[in-house]
Amino acid sequence: MGSNFQYSRLGRILVEQQVVSEAQLDLALGIQEEHGTPLGRILVDEETITEQSLARALAAQQDLKMIDFDLIEVDIKASSLISEETARRYKMIPIGFEGGKLLVAMANPLDIYAVDTVQVATGMRVELVVATESGIDAAITEFVGGSTVLQRTMRDAERSKERSDGPVVLVEDQLPLDEDAPVVRLANEILTQAFKMRASDVHIENEERDVKVRYRIDGVLHEEMTIPLNLRALLVSRFKIMSGMDIAERRQPQDGRVAINVDQARVQLRVASLPTMHGENLTIRLMSGSSGQIKLEELGLAPDTLIDYRNAFKRSFGAVINTGPTGSGKTTTLYGTLMELNTRAKKIITIEDPVEYALPGLTQMQINRKAGLDFAAGLRSIVRADPDIIMVGEIRDLETAQMAVRAAMTGHLVLSSLHTNDAPSALTRLIDMGVDPFLVTSSLRGVLAQRLARLLCPHCKEKIRYSRAALDRMGITGVPETEIFFKAVGCRKCGSSGYKGRIGLYEFLPVSEEINRLCVERASSMELKRQAVKDGMRTLYEDGVLKAREGKVTLEEVRRVVI
């Protein structure tokens, strides 16, 4: 079985596990004698065995434990103890601490020199476990080449600032704009890390003693790092310059935008500054180019809800309102609707604040209050331009509401959004604004209300049954104790959060004759809701419970976003 005892033992294990045949092993040993390549690598390269089979055999050979990165949580304090260069050279990554030892995952536990290198570099005794080479490569990228790079870049920027003489003068041509300048690399690394972590927003927040950088991931904020105060001015100015904002103006809020390339993807950044008592805060929204091409089927609308919604917006005239709080995905739904309506035979004009995505085939306007172009003024101009379909980003005042309603009654399909908690409240909101109830019922075809809930990670979610007491504590009604739901667990693929992505929860209210009658009688939103449910509307809560039954969300998430 070859001259090397360790590898011959590996070969015997592979044969005993019925992973390879004697003939396949003899062929691989012949290649090994000729080229000196490790036996395991030969078998994997020849596709005789898989990486998992090799890792299991190596673990058995050395009497070690084999790990799956999808099922464990890597301790970032451990993984940062060695350099990325060392980790990649020896195909290893520290993953935690156990009994005073450093727990290290290796693809080749026979490499004694690699073990000695880690022990010398860290000053700790090493406990080995085995993992696949591809798994270790992915973990190095995530846990050694990710946030630790961000921390190192931040330290470089801080050292560069400490070496500079005198205070920073915030004049554009005196700022370090060289792409290799530490503060520029720090800004780039913050954005790169945000993109890799699927963050929708980056928040740079000034506090009394330092600056916090937080990422909003799947609707929830996570603190990523703390930046010293002495870097605040340079970092904020860097982002303001990138987005075309005035760096000399620090007392007034500003907005800017810029397109950048991150990991070969085109990303639009929308940057907003906000003066606070401790300095300027920045909010940076990341928008990928593909977000403007989303399909309604991908948003989470139940099939029957999607049919009702399509029946409303596929008419040649009338108004369809999308409603929900800020950050509930209304704009994404409106864009998905526009993409479905967009044909050569239709003229579509939008007025938005701001235009988030440029959609081909549409005429898009952005409001400019300094020039006197608000939603109402823009809508007046749009109606004279002979459109078939009008999208008004948001109905904020009586004038805009009245013009939208009139446009819907004069042969135009009008799409817009409102800020209300549910679909029935949109009707009472329009009436409370001062729109005549008869005009509301004559023009409105339907209202779609929505929320965004975190989507369960499909790789680690687990089944769970809730006790009656637990359901009562969450405010969950109409659910029996015996029913099976799912809970969030956490794995490497979801960043140990248990969630990956988001899904919409929806309710759609078609405007029936009974709803019309109640509107004219100025009924309350609760009365309208009772009638809508009687007419067959599935509420936001019921849609959330339905998706919880399907294993898409947790009941805790339904409670968080709906109840």
Secondary structure, DSSP 8 states (H G I E B T S, - for coil): --S-HHHHHHHHHHHHTTSS-HHHHHHHHHHHHHH---HHHHHHHTTSS-HHHHHHHHHHHHT--B--GGGS---HHHHTTS-HHHHHHHTEEEEEEETTEEEEEES-TT-HHHHHHHHHHHSS-EEEEE--HHHHHHHIIIIITTHHHHHHHHHHHHHHHHHS-S-----GGGS--STTSHHHHHHHHHHHHHHHTTEEEEEEEE-SSEEEEEEEETTEEEEEEEEEGGGHHHHHHHHHHHTT--TT--SS-EEEEEEEEETTEEEEEEEEEEEETTEEEEEEEEEEGGGGG--GGGTT--HHHHHHHHHHHTSSSEEEEEE-STTSSHHHHHHHHHHHH--TT--EEEEESS--S--TT-EEEE-BGGGTB-HHHHHHHHHTT--SEEEES---SHHHHHHHHHHHHTT-EEEEEE--SSHHHHHHHHHHHT--HHHHHHHEEEEEEEEEEEEE-TTT-EEE---HHHHHHHT--S--TT--EEE----GGGTTSSEEEEEEEEEEEE--HHHHHHHHTT--HHHHHHHHHHTT---HHHHHHHHHHTTSS-HHHHHHHT-
